[in-house]
Amino acid sequence: MHLLKQADYNATALLCFQIIIVCILLCFSSIAGADALERRQAKRLHDRLAGIPPEESVLDDMEAALMAGNAIDAAFMVMDNQAFYNITLKNFAAPWSNRDRTAFAPLNDYTATVIGMIRDDVPFNELLSANLLYVGDPALGLPAYSMTDNNHYQALEDQGIDLKTNLQAVAQSAVTDLPANATAGVMTTRAAAEAFFIAGTNRAMFRFTLLNHLCNDLEQVKDTSRPPDRIRQDVSRSPGGDSRLFLNSCIGCHSGMDPMAQAFAYYDFDENSQRLQYTPGTVQPKYHINADTFKYGYITLDDHWDNYWRSGQNALLGWDSNLPGSGSGAKSLGRELANSEAFARCQVEKAFRTVCLREPGNAADRSQVDSTTVSFKENNYNMKTAFAEVAVYCMGE
């Protein structure tokens, strides 16, 4: 009997010992699994923001930040890498500078200015109005900035120069012949002029700015309830002999677009000299083409613009009540567009697509875009903050 009890005791002790060992192993396994998860998330965060593999020391620091609950700090570590500027931001901004909306466009003054503004934490709502341009460091021996070619930026790209440290901010009016009051951020860069002021009627500049920076194309903002009094003479009121087409379609875009595109009345891109032209006080001839199409249409006399979309369905774009909703020239129109709620949300959505590699497609995604849009504005339109927040949100995917 004594031997049987001893055997039972030994078996029980062995079982308890085995349970303790299993618990210890599970504990260590859980800790190791947590470490592995945070390291994977750190690597994904780096890959998405920089586009290149991280160095082990950087990955260690990022992992430590994640383990300490400082995910935003980990994201900012990545944005200290030159690849964030040369790769991610270049591909982020390049499509906005050309009509094909391709990321394979050469580096140019539009793209470089976007990169520089983000690097320097310039409030991004100044993108469409600032007297600002970013150029390469003169000490690099690059061709000088020119209003007639892209050689300066092509050399920057061809030589693989680090854009994080070698871009310098200058006044746009200091390196071009534009007066300060005629500068309008990226809209008056050479690249934008070549893409959107070329030929046509300057409506392209308005349409692509709306598409690239408010994330809405004309079809999405079409509103047939707005008055047609500012629609120019070149728009037929009965296309194909049917006035219903004008009343139910054409008027919806032109009644809002034409009064705002009037802000560009003094701008053109000269194809012969390959440069932006500005003719203060003189409306460009393109605003008067096809005047016989509807001779009773609006005749452009100056660069005064009005935003008819502050009323009607497009009030939902969230226009700033502190601005008058009208003005003269591209600079004031740029402020009107870039201080809208649609502009702020658009920048966040583009950052989301860039680092999450997909559209914000479900309720959680949209909630993240909403909260990041709020913090983007509260942080003085800081694009790095927007990138960091959406990158952290997606790092667990």
Secondary structure, 3 states (H helix, E strand, C coil): CHHHHHHHHHHHHHHHHHHHHHHHHHHHHHHHHHHHHHHHHHHHHHHHHHCCCCCHHHHHHHHHHHHCCCHHHHHHHHCCCHHHHHHHHHHHHHHHHCCCCCCCCCCCHHHHHHHHHHHCCCCHHHCCCCCCEEEECHHHCCCCCCCCCCHHHHHHHHCCCCHHHHEEEECHHHHCCCCHHHCCHHHHCHHHHHHHHCCCCCHHHHHHHHHHHCCCCHHHHCCCCCCCCCCECCCCCCHHHCHHHHHHHHHHHHHHHHHHHHHHCCEEEECCCCEEEECCCCCCHHHHCCCCCCCCCECCCCCEEECHHHCCHHHHHCCCCCCCCEEEHHHHHHHHHHCCHHHHHHHHHHHHHHHHCCCCCCHHHHHHHHHHHHHHHHCCCCHHHHHHHHHHHHCCC
